Amino acid sequence: MNKKTEAILNLFEEINKVPRQSKHEEKISAWLVDWAKDHGLEAERDESMNVLIKAPATPGYEDKPVIVMQGHMDMVCEKIAGSSHDFSKDPIKCIVDGDWLKADGTTLGADDGIALAISLLLATDKDVVHPPLELLFTIDEETGLTGANTLKPGWLDGKILLNIDTEDEGVFTIGCAGGRDTKIEFEYTPVEVPADDKVYELRVWGLAGGHSGVDINLPRGNSNMIAARILDEAARNAETKLVFIEGGSAHNAIPRETKVVFSADKDLTSVLGALREKIISEIGYAEPNMKIDITPAVNNYRNELNAKDTKKLVAIMMAMPHGVAAMSKDIEGLPETSNNFATIKMVMPASKGGLLRNETGSVSILSSQRSSVESRLDWISRKIEAIAVASGAKTSTSDGYPSWEPNMESPLNRKCVDIYKKLFGKEPRVEVIHAGLECGIIGSKNEGMEMISFGPTIKNPHTPDERLEIPTVQMVWDFTVELLKDYCK
Ligand SMILES: [Zn+2]
């Protein structure tokens, strides 16, 4: 093993002795500050426990641009069933297995502990020629981007930031999507279910689902949209009234299951059965495990929306966009703007059993928008708000997190591509991802910040199978050393 790789992995092993589960970063942030002081470096901690370590330039390069090395100090703590590992005190084992480093039945924490190890060595290794360095280590990237969100503008001097949190060596990430959630609240006054109405239960389930950012361009079904089409067909063929609806699980997951109960004054078995077959023939190729069950049920429900409110709600569901709204103009095959029609659920304030006669009920629809272009993010959120406005429903959009708009022509991006090609004799892949990253937030607080993200290869992060490809650690080291040297020219 190369000497520098060995030194990085030794540091990583030290880091892995310190507990650092997301939202429990007291110990690791104190460790980082102590480590800096032990090595004669200035270190500061903010109220959130983000850490900033400053390393002076190699003598003679004090006037060169300050470079920020950034990574997150927290890690996802997952272990295999039966493991007695206690993440609040037990060190994480580092096991070398050929070219791979792995843990013993737990996440390894290379995401993103390897960024800490590489940065600490860069700041202290006498062989590295570098401009002034700022090492920024953030808390709680994994469960809320909290460290980046609470970062004080003006804390950093540097205007060039290298984020070490991309999990494929040879990939440069130069942009990410911003995101927001828009909620629609549809209110209704419940009516009694007529005793002689037919009642149907609809269950759409077994869909593939997936992450609403990185999987949004795949040809997959959305159980809420399928339920909307069946309800729409019902309402066109009979006086249909919604009794119950619940679909989807989280704002960032493509919905896999939706349950609906509705009543009708006519038998709808054959008309809905026919639509069911059409939907299966449309998307069955992409959703082989999808099931659409439409079953007559016993009429023992207490209350429902009236037919007019049902039609309005179904219209909102039918109008709701889902999927990619615009593709990137810079990067082929990358979604630029999208929406996930994420969840729909009935709110029953009186009790779990349902509303009282004089109460107002509501149905809440949550959707999640993403775009790497801020003005497009405004557009798609407002488009969804407009659906609510047109149907008299209440709506609100969260502040969300900002996008990191890619700049293919940035000097940092060009420099990185040139150095990579010279060093390894191959083209790196330059990517923008359709999900949130710390860089988006850090960039929004530091006007004019040039940023890029890269890192060694990590497989299966966030699982007990997480492993780090050791030879790529050396490649990231060699590349970063060259880049820092180049900024000393
Ligand atoms: Zn990470």
Boltz pocket constraint, residues with backbone or C-beta under 6 A from the ligand:
constraints:
  - pocket:
      binder: B
      contacts: [[A, 72], [A, 111], [A, 112], [A, 141], [A, 165]]
      max_distance: 6.0
